[in-house]
Amino acid sequence: MQHLPVDARPREKLLARGPAALADAELLALLLRTGLPGLGVLQLAQSLLDRFGGLAGLLHLQRQGVVAPGSRVGVLLTGVQR
């Protein structure tokens, strides 16, 4: 994310403006922390959201046991459910 201007980076946006200022993909990217080879973390987060129908789809995966509750994504989704 170093290619983004400082004020457009998710972590900095979160600290400056709070979680409501971030898109779901940015929040998920913060929890994932890293992308994959050839796929940045923001693109990975958006891809996951697109593939599984947003945060609701990821919550459904966790309920089905596809996403481990102790994983970073699982921890995020547990917080979202509350």
Summary of the structure (lengths in Angstrom):
residues: 82
radius of gyration: 12.8
end to end distance: 29.4
largest distance: 38.4
contacts: 210
relative contact order: 0.12
helix: 67%
strand: 2%
